Amino acid sequence: MKPEELLTEGEQLIDQYETEIARWKDGTWSSVLPPLNVVVTGLRLILQLHTRKKYEPAIIPTSCIKSLKEFSEKGRVGVILFIASGEHVAYWIPHRRHEEILQNLRTV
């Protein structure tokens, strides 16, 4: 789905990028496939898997994001989003845009 097709009326696209989920296991971060498309709006983060089978995207309202923390390993940069429910989501962010992406996440 195109990012514009995921937006509700009045919602504005802030950013969109492809990434991978990051998993902490045995003292190191690793990537989890399939790739993930992240759409950032002023109201929510929309996480959509890139698979042949179509899944409904995961929605995280920006009001539910308590904080975020940057991490890095082996030259890659990632972010952990801490959700109000006590859960967290970690994913890698494209290195060439990591400062811009982190700034966009901090402002929503």
N, C-alpha and C positions, 0 to 999 in steps of 0.2 A: 504494500500500500504506500502511496505517496504521502509525505508528511501532511500536506494540505487536506487530504481526505480524512485524517484523524482528528482534525481540529473541530471544536464546537463553535457555534455562532459567537462572534466577538472575541474569540481566543486568537492570540497572535503568536506566530512562530518566532522563537528567539534563537534557537540553534538546532542543528541536527548533525549526527555523526554516527559512523559505524564503529563498533568496538567488540570486545569480548568480555564475558564475565570472568572475574578473577577469583580464584579459590585458594584459601590458605590451607595447606596440607603439609605435614611433616616439616614444619619450620620454613616453608618457602611458598611463594605465590606462583600459581600456574594458571594457564588459560583454559577455559571451558568452551567447547564448541557446541552449537553453531554460533556464528557471529550474531551480534545484537545491534539493532538500530535504535538509537536513543533520540527522541524528539523532546526538546525543552520548550515549554511555553511559560507564560507568567503564572499559570494556574496548576500545571502538572508536568511530570515527566512521564513519557510514554515509552515503554520498552517493548520492542517487537523483535522476536526471533526471526532469523533468515533460514527458513526451512521450506521444503517442498510442501509439507502439510501446513495448512493455514491454522494458526492459533490466534486467539484473541490477545491483543497486547496487554501487558501489565501496566497498570496506571498507579502512579504515586503522586497524590496531590502535594503541591509544594508546601502547603501548610502542615503536612505530616513529616517533613524533613526537619529533624531537630538540629543536625549539624553534619558537617562533612570533614573528612580528613584525607589529605593527600598522602600517597605512599609511592615508593619507587623500588625497583629491583631489576638488576641486570640491564640498566639503561632504559627501562620502561617506566612510565608514570601511570599511576592509577588513582582512583578516588573511592573512598568508602562513604556511603550515605547512611547515616544513622536515622532510623525511622522511629516515630513516636511510639509505635507498638512494641519497641524493644528489638525489632529485627534490624538487619543491616544488609545493604547491597554493595558489593565491591565490583568494580570493572576497570579495565584498562582504558586510558584515553589516548587519542592520537598524539604522539609526542610533538609533532610540529605545531599543534594548536593547543597544547595543554594549558598554557597560561590563560588564553582566551576562554577555553571551556570552563576552567575552574572559576574564572571571574563571572561567567554567565550563571553557573550553578550557585555561586555565593549571593548573587543579586536576586535570585528568585526565592 
